[in-house]
Structure formats: structure tokens, C-alpha cells
Amino acid sequence: MLGSLLRWGRPRLLLLGRPWTRSVTGEQQAENGRYRDTVLLPHTAFPARLSGEQHARCELETQEKCGFSELYSWQRERKAKKEFCLHDGPPYANGDPHVGHALNKILKDITNRFHMMRGYKVNYVPGWDCHGLPIELRALGDLGEGTLNLSSVEIRQKAKEYAEKAIEKQKSAFTRWGVMADWNNCYHTFDKTYEAKQLNVFYKMFEKGYIYRDYKPVFWSPSSRTALAEAELEYNQQHISRSVYAKFILIKSPPKLASLIEGSSSLSALVWTTQPWTIPANQAICYMPEFEYSIVKCLNTGEHYILAADRVEHTAAILKTEFEVISTFKGADLENGSCAHPTIPDRVSPLLPANHVTMVKGTGLVHIAPAHGIDDYGVASQHQLPVDCLVDENGIFTESAGVELQNRPVLSEGNERVIQMLKASNSLLKEEAFEHSYPYDWRTKKPVIIRASKQWFINTASLKPNAQEALKKVNFIPASASNRMLEMLDRRTYWCISRQRSWGVPIPVFYRKDSGEPLINSHSIEHVIKMVEAHGSDVWWTLPLEQLLPKDVLEKAGSNADSLDYTQGEDVLDIWFDSGTSWAHVIGDADQKADVYMEGKDQLGGWFQSSLLTSVATRKTAPYRTVVVHGFTLSEKGEKMSKSVGNVVDPDVVINGGQDKMKEPAYGADVLRWWVAESNVFTEVFIGPIVLNSARDNINKLRNTLRFMLGNLANFNPDTDCLPTKEMYVIDQYMLHVLQDYTSKVTQAYKDYDYGKVIRLLLTLITRDLSSFYFSIIKDRLYCEEQKSQKRRSCQTVLTTAVDILVRSFAPVLPHLAEEAFQHLPYGKAPESVFRTGWIHSSSVWKKPGLEEAVEGACAMRDSFLGSIPGKNATEYDVTVVIEPGLLFELMETLQTEQTSSTSQLNELMMASQTTLVTDVPLDINSDATVLKGTFTINLEGGDICEEEAYKVIVQPAAKQRCLRCRKYTTESSLTPCPRCLEAIAGKRSA
């Protein structure tokens, strides 16, 4: 915008009603009635507002009438040069639709509708994530102990039935929200074609060496009896562990410390752990070579301990004692020392270096249980330590843990028993409750453990460099999400993809009965894939082994064995691998990418990442060009929604209302969509009555704006009645300039996925530019000029352009209201769907900076005038504008050619009854006149012309009588309409 706009802003207007302020006599009221029928008041059936129930009903009627269900298919069949692919991340087929679904699906729909209107052929295939433990648990929830007698096939059948019901319920909600898709052709991760392509991706990754089987520690859920991936964890920040300080007596002195230790009494390594139950599996004690360690003497007991120098003071305080430092040395000097295990006789725990040791907590010495720690396993691999797991799938100590621990759950009785064993061996120095962040199973909401077992893994360490490089080429919105995902990816060393459940896609591996060796090759996997593609993954459980692994397949693989020498694996694939291969089903070709993936921020470690890893592994590229990351939904108070708290917002109740309509009114789907668009979705998104009421009020403002325009376009035909731009009023040309600017900005906001900015631009246009400014100015022209006059046609040309631009611009956000408004256009044949007629049509010729300066200058003077008569009627005054000869005066002359006028564009802007434009102050100013002074900066030609000029506005009471028709003070006699109205009446009567 130009310099004047920067100074003055968009024209400001005090909202003034029509001038009814002066009292009138009975005779005058009768006279008023004579001219009422000659005034062209707005006429439209488009309602200013609807009740909640009416709103919801109207939306359903609009969906039916305007073909919402056929729109996706229509746009797929039309000829289009460009395609836009938004790949739908599958929501979980578990439970009722919620506001999180609404946020995600509506954001996607706004995006798709915008691109469709701009001429793209939109590729959007909705999908559902259908496998996994949550569905299995829900499906079997009512059976209790009866689930123990169910076969895998029966469990799978019940789980599938449950998922199908959830899908139908969610699909119905998504359709009601106005989401555009072919709902009869969605993808589901239990579809046989989907499963077959998923297994194909699995084998390609196996063939390239990215997938392997190993015995190593993984997150394990005793409550679910299955391994978990990092993405399936949630962290309880208030978890309470029973932490212990324990001593491991030194039985072999490190050679470099022999001289320091010789002659001293018993010396022990001092360790701290929050998981005492892992101590029976201890294989070593680790130190950091570069850190300093000390030998200290406990002044309470006289015992000597080894711990980090930086942790001496803190540990003494915890143990409520004092330590005397005997000597200090580098951690590397602990090399080749060893300790006695505190609970297992004859077990030796060597002192070993490790890089994961820190000084943040504990003693600077870390006990290592390779079967129960990721870092611990790394130390064991480096030093060839045993990885003995003493815990079974239920989180219970096994027989190998010893008779004192056997059959005890490690997180309860087992933990307590280990503490008692430490106490009995005089190894326990202190036990205390410790609150910290601890991983929980995101499904069962119960704590997990780390437990070694044979699982299938993806070697993400070897994939990371290529994945990180591919990620750098992806556009992230917001940009900060890129770094977060890169950091998450960097921390991931391997991905456990096997699960010990029934409801999922089987890992297509056979094992030798005699050796346990896995069999997987191109021949066996191709055969299984063909079977799955034809019949679905149930074949893994329903067909005999001879059909899953026939003799000819073994022979092709070069094996003389019989199929009966094998057994099929019982593990299924992680559901993140399930959904992470969705690109193979939806996007397809090796070189193709989705234009957008759009999901919540939790998917930075979930679907975004699993999709990236599987795609990079098999196609060497990311599956997406842009990733849009949105936040989570919270209550208006910023709280997580909870049924127990009573702050859950149900989208169905938002649309249709609750049982008590006073407390829970019906808002309709468009209010829900406005809420989504208006929110800053890149942070947390708040919802509640205040937010929804505000959305409803804003939509009502929009309806009123539309109603005004539609009502004033009655009997107007754009094909024959629109004026060429050069023949239009300057004020009307100025509004085209404003509309062109709006079009440019709102289009860019959609392109940037900044739908909050779309709403802000929309509200500014309807409240400031249209309702408060333009509509107030042109009412007189619309109502009182002759119906076919050029003046009236000029502003009607703007209105028909404005209503078209306005409706198209908010159509992606409010499709129901857009279609409803489009159906109420008073001209032409039965209108098509707004979505079938393209995006906003604007013209660069509307942009006229010089014209803008003229209107902005007049508005600056108008602001001075209106500011001097607060609360009064502007038509009760005559205004004189005094400007010395110059550029500003010339600009004002474009708005008023004659010296004094009651019908000029300048007077229309001033909203007075009469405006005089002169270069000198008139001599006949009344003594009660108000003289206002001001300046206006003219900025043209990109700053080449920049002048500040002064002006005066002289305000005087209107000199003439009030016209009974237009109610401006422009007639010589109160009994006779003004000349302009007489001419209009004559034109109507002759017509």
C-alpha cells in the first residue's frame, strides 16, 4: 500500500444509521409514506441468521442439493494439467470421532478444496489404521477370561469387526463435517492389496540388509505382553520409582590404583539405580574414563567407597553422612578392576569404561544389566558380556533368577525382594522414593520395562544418513518442526518392528524346528505375498503349512527340506510399519511423492518418521514434499480433555447440540470448520463455548454482509448491467482496488497453509472495508438513485464482484455457507456449485494507486469531520473542504468537479448533505461553524512523488430542508423531494 495508507490506515468510519433523528409531524409521516415505495430497499430470501437447529438442517440440505458426495469424483474426472496429492495419514480405527479428528480432517479439506478450486486435480484417499493392540483389547474387552480360549483367527475376526464399526462411525462424522472424498474408495491397513504391498516393502528392506533379527533389549509392555517401539510410549512425568544406593565390594584392585588401595580396609564401588530389580542381571559397573573419581571414607561407618569426584558432596548429603576424600584420580585408572556381585555369590562384575555415564544424577558409576538397558547392551556387545534375561513376557522373574525371585513381578514384589536381598547382604546404603519421567504403554497406560528378546529390527543407524539428507529437501510448516524431527531421527539407533500379537500383518518368516534358523527369501516371500493379495493375511493362520511353504518354493530356494521341517513365525508387524508403508499403496510409483503430509506434532516421531524410513530404504527418497505439523486440541483453559474432568468437547454435540440446548446449543459444521481455520494450529488449539460462540458470531457477521450484497443485487444482471471499470465511480474503482489486494493476500495465505491469516483477512474485509466503510457510503445510491442509473449500476458492479470474490475466498473454509450463498444469487440460471466454477477471478487493472490516494485523502478529511460530531448525524451538516491549489486539490477534483454538490463522490464519502470544494476559505462562514485543520501525505510513483499538503474542513449546520425521500438536507421545501429524488421518481414512473 502507499505512503498515505501507511499513515492513515484503511478508511475509518463511525457507524451511522439512517438519519431519523429530527422529529417529524403527523403530516410529514404521511408524506414519508408517499415515497416509501419509490425507495429501492434490499430484497433477498437469504436469511441474516439461523438458529442452531436450522443451521444444522440447512447444511444437510445443502450437502444434498449441491452434490457434496459427488464433488470428489467430479474433480477427478475433469481435465486438469496439474495434480495435487495430499496423502491422508490414517486415523486409528478405535473409538468415536473427536475434536482431534475434526482439527486434522478439516485442515486437510480446506487444503484440498482450495487446490481443487484453483484447477488442480486433487488426489486424496482417506485411510484408516486398523491393526494393533488397542483394537484387539477393545474387541475382546467384554469377554474377560473367555479370551484365553480364543484362537488367533477368532481374535482377528472380532478385531476386524470392531475396526469396521469404528471406521463407519468416523466416516459418517467426516462426511458430516463436509470433508470432500470418495468415501466408497478408502484404504484400510487390513485390505489385502494394502497388506501385500506392505509385505513387498518389508522384503525389499530385508533384501537390502535394513531388516534383521537379533536378541537385544527392547521396550516391553508386561500389560500388553509385547515389544513396543519408541513411538508407542508415553512418558509419565510423576512416576515414582524405588531408587537405591548400593555397594559392590571391590575384589580385584585396578593395577593403577594398587598403591592407593593397599592396606586400606574394605573398598566398594558405590552405584545408584532407580530399577533395583535389574541388579540380579548385573554384568558390570561402568565409569567415564575422562571424569575424575575419588576414594572416600565414610565418617559414620569407616567404610571406603569409590564414586565420581563431582558427586561426593551430593551423595554424602543423600546418605546423611560426611565423606573424607582420601585420593582423586582419572576414571581411566579404574581399568581392569572388578567387584563382587551383591546378590549372586561368585558372580564378578568388572569395571568397564562407557560413554553413556553422566554426572547429572547418581554416583558417576553405573550398574550394567545388558538384558535390561539399551546403553547397557552396547557395553555388553563391545566387551562380549552375557545378555541374560531373567524376566518373562509377563514381566515376572523366571526360574533362572533364582528361587527367591522366581514368579515375582519385577515392578512390584520382585523389586521389593531384590531390595531385601541387598539389605541382607549388607549392600544397601539407602532406599528412597524417586519421582521422574518413566515410559508407559500408550495403550494400557501402565509402566513398561526394558527386556531382551528375539525380535525383528530395522537398522535405522544405517538408514539415518540418507533419511536425514532426504529430510533436508522437505518443506516443513512450521519450519522449526524440521529440526525436531531431525533430532528425533538422530536419537534412533534401531526400530523394533515385531509384535507378539494376533491382530496384524504377519512377519512372513518360517523357522527350522530343529535349529530355529529363519527362512525368508524371494521365493518364499513372493509366494506368501500372492496368497495374501488373493485372500488377505488371515491365510497365515488359516492355511496349512504345506500351502504357505510348498515343496516347489523350497526347491526354488535350493532347499531339500520338507515344509513340515518348519513352523511359521507368530510375530506381526508393528502398526507404525503398517501405516508407514501407506505411500506404497496410495502414491505408488517409485518417483512419485505426495505434495503434502499433514498431521499432529506427535507424528514427528511416528508416521512422518516411519513413512520416511521405509520410503528412503526402498526408493531413496522421502514420500512427501511438504510436511504440515499441527498441535493438539485442549480445553479453553489449556487443559487436556478428560471425561472425568467434564471438559471434553464432542464434535457431534457442537454440530447438533446436546440434550440441554441451552447449555449445549447446536452450531452446525461450519462453526467447527471456522474454529479450525481461525486457530493458530501450529501450537496447541483451544476449544470450548467461548471459542465456539465467537465463531458463530463471526459467521453471522459474514451472513449479514452477504445478505446486504445479495439483497441489493435484485433485478441486476451482470451479463448486461455491469459497467466497464473506466466508467465506474472513483469510489467503486477504489473498492475493486481493495478487492484485488484482498484476493492477492488471501490466495497467498492459502498457499502458505496459514488459514488463520485467511480468517483475519476475511474479517477485515467484511467488517472494515465493506460493512463499516463501503456499504455505509453507497446505501444512499443503492436506495435512492433510479434503478438503472449509471451511479447505481456502478456500485452494483462492485457488489456483484465483491460477493463473488468473498464467497469463493471463504468457500474452502465454509463450504456449506458458500454453497447456500451461491444458490441465492439473484441473477442468471440455476447456479452451479461454487466449487465447480473455480477460484477467485480478479484483474490487475483494478490496482490503481493514484485512485487510492484520492479516496484515502478524502477519507482523512472525512475522519476529521466525523470526529468533530461524535454521536450526531452527518447529514445534518454541510461541509466545506479548503485546499490550496496543488496535487491534493487536483485529486479531490476527481471526486467532485463542481464547487458545491450534494451528489458528488466527495460528498458521498463525507456523508454530509452537501460538500463544497474551494481553494480559499469562504467569506460567508457562519459564526457557529467549526474549522478543522489537517495534513495529508501524498505518495505516488513508488515514492518519487511525496508531498504533504494541508487542508481545512469547515463544518456547518445544513442550510436546506430535509428531503422526505432520501432524508438528506438537500431540498428547498420540506414538502418537496430534492431535485435528485424528483428525477429518480420521474424515472421510475416513466418506466
Secondary structure, 3 states (H helix, E strand, C coil): CCHHHHHHCCCCCCCCCCCCCCCCCHHHHHHHHHHHCCCCCCCCCCCCCCCHHHHHHHHHHHHHHCCHHHHHHHHHHCCCCCEEEEECCCCECCCCCCHHHHHHHHHHHHHHHHHHHCCCEEECCCEEECCCHHHHHHHHCCCHHHHHHCCHHHHHHHHHHHHHHHHHHHHHHHHHCCCCCCCCCCEECCCHHHHHHHHHHHHHHHHCCCEEEEEEEEEEECCCCEEECHHHEEEEEEEEEEEEEEEEEEEECCHHHHHHHCCCCCEEEEEEECCHHHHHHCCEEEECCCCEEEEEEECCCCCEEEEEHHHHHHHHHHCCCCEEEEEEEEHHHHCCCEEECCCCCCCEEEEEECCCCCCCCCCCCEEECHHHCHHHHHHHHHHCCCCCCCECCCCEECHHHCCCCCCCECCCHHHHHHHHHHHHCCCEEEEEEEEEEEEEECCCCCECEEEEEEEEEECHHHHHHHHHHHHCCCEEECCHHHHHHHHHHHHCCCEECEECCCCCCECCCEEECCCCCEECCHHHHHHHHHHHHHHCCCHHHHCCHHHHCCHHHHHHCCCCCCHHHEEECCCEECHHHHHHCHHHHHCCCCCCCEEEEEEEHHHHCCHHHHHHHHHHHHHCCCCEEEEEEECCEEECCCCCCCCCCCCCCCHHHHHHCCCCCCCCCCCCHHHHHHHHHHCCCCCCEEECHHHHHHHHHHHHHHHHHHHHHHHCCCCCCHHHHCCCHHHCCHHHHHHHHHHHHHHHHHHHHHHCCCHHHHHHHHHHHHHHHHHHHHHHHHHHHHHHCCCCCHHHHHHHHHHHHHHHHHHHHHCCCCHHHHHHHHHCCCCCCCCCCHHHCCCCCCCHHHCCHHHHHHHHHHHHHHHHHHHCCCCCCHHHEEEEEECCCCHHHHHHHCCCCCCEECCCHHHHHHCCCEEEEECCCCCCCCCCCEEEEEEEEEEEHHHCEEEEEEEEEEEEECCCECCCCCCCCCECCCCCCCHHHHHHHHHHHHC
